[in-house]
Amino acid sequence: MKKPPASLTILLLFLPFCTQAGQEKKEQAPRVYELRIYHAHEGKLDALHSRFRDHTCKLFAKHGMRNVGYWVPVENDSERLIYIISHASREAAKNSWGAFLGDPNWVAAYKASTKEGKLVRKIESTFLTATDYSPPLKIEAADPVRLFELRTYTTNPGKRPDINRRFRDHTCALFTRHGMTNILYCDLMKDQGGSEITLTYLISHKDATARAASWEGFRKDDDWQAARKASEQKGPILRQPGGVQSTLLAATDYSPMK
């Protein structure tokens, strides 16, 4: 029997490794995050929690959506539920939502939960991708439960690269120095409103007292003062007023991240 050419033999030997490398690259593709805010009708927030706890979260997982965290604002006068899920891609998000909404179990749960009226009056949805300096996401339940802080920065036109550079080179490390935990830093996807001027991130604190001490120490830090001054030599990075929005969050009992 005639032997195959040496070049073909080498190709066949390396083919499995090439295939494996391609699979690993596909598996490591950046996740797409979805930040959703539900505004419940007056008096309906508890019922909304029950629906998520008993049905929605499980159905999200069933249809390929990863539950990251579920929170309510510490000051929640407007009865909001804020949560983050993730998808393999935007196309996957579209397919998952379609399958979820058509799932008979969801249809039944929705029908049962809205017998006395709809639970949600408004839904906000934003698609995001993690920045290159965002740490690997850890979905974990701390004990005791942490205090979370969702912050959105709106920059002046053309300044988003500058705020990302400052976080990458200085701010994240300084947060850690002063006891804050970096969880997730995201840019809005390009088709989302305000994508060129917005940075959204999630950090956590031990509690409210620790938060106050951390922010005070951070703002007084000489390294922070120097980094801020250097980064703004060509003008302020953040829009004034209204460039910083901060919401303190308490994890729900069914949140994977606590």
C-alpha positions, 0 to 999 in steps of 0.5 A: 500500500502506498504511503501518504505524503509526509506533508499530508501526514503532518496535516492530519496530525495537527488537524485535531489541535486546530479544531480544538483551538477553534472551539476554545476560541469560540467558547471564549468569545465575549459575552453580551450583557443585558441590563434590564430595569422593570418598573412595577405597577404600584403594589405589584413588586412582590408579585413580580419577585415571586414570578422571577423566583418561581418561574422566570429565572429557571426559564431564562436558564432553560433557554440559554440566558445566564442569570447574573444578578437581581437587585432592587434599589435601596431607595426604591420609591418607584418599585423597580427591579434591576437585573443583569443577564448575559448571552453568547451573542446578540443573535443568541439573545434574540433567539433566547428571548423568542424561545422564552416568550413562546414557552408554554410554561412562561405563557402559563406563569404570565397568565396566572400572575396577571389575573389581577392586572399586569405587574410591569408598567415599563421595561428598559433594556440595554445591551452591553459588552465588557471593557478590556479591563473588566475583571473576569465575572464572578457570579457568587453569593457572599456571606454576609450579603454585599451592598452593590452600586451601579454607576453610569458615567456620561462623558463629554463628546469624544471623551469615552476613551479617556474615561476608559483609559483612566479606569484601566490605568488607575481607578480600578486599582485604587478602588481595590486599594480602598476596599471596593470590589470591581465586578463588571465594567461595560461599554454600551453596544454601538447600536444603543443610544448614548454608546459613544458617551457612556460607561456603566459599571458595577462594584460592591461594598461590605456595607453602607459604612464601608462604602462611605469610608471607601469613597472618602479614602479614594477621593483623598488619595494622592494617586487619584488626585494626580491621575484625575488632574493628568487625565483632564489636562485637555478638559473635563471628561465627564459631563457637568452636571449629571455626568455621574449617576449612582444607584445603591442596590440590594440583592434579591433572595433569588439573585445568584450574585449577592 
